[in-house]
Amino acid sequence: MLGGLWGIITTIVVGLILGIIGRMIAPGDQKIPMWLTIVTGIVAAFIGNWLAGVFGVRDTAGIDWIRHAFQVGAAIIGVIGAAAIYAKIKGGHRAST
């Protein structure tokens, strides 16, 4: 039970870190809430791991810098996409009220 809870907490923390890094590096001002930043970071972690596996660099000796680069790249793209979608959704709600 504790292992599963720890895995969830770790996933959220990694998602938060990747999402924040993605927001810092992405150009422009991303007006998205923190929960969307975390979700984007979590998705980016999975996409980055998958890409690293596709390129055969998921597990290397030492720190997996290439895998982390894939994750950060996915986070940047994810934050840009999430900000664009969120702005359209948020703008649509404002127009109807």
Secondary structure, DSSP 8 states (H G I E B T S, - for coil): -HHHHHHHHHHHHHHHHHHHHHHHHSSS-----HHHHHHHHHHHHHHHHHHHHHTT-SS-SS--HHHHHHHHHHHHHHHHHHHHHHHHHHHHHHHH-
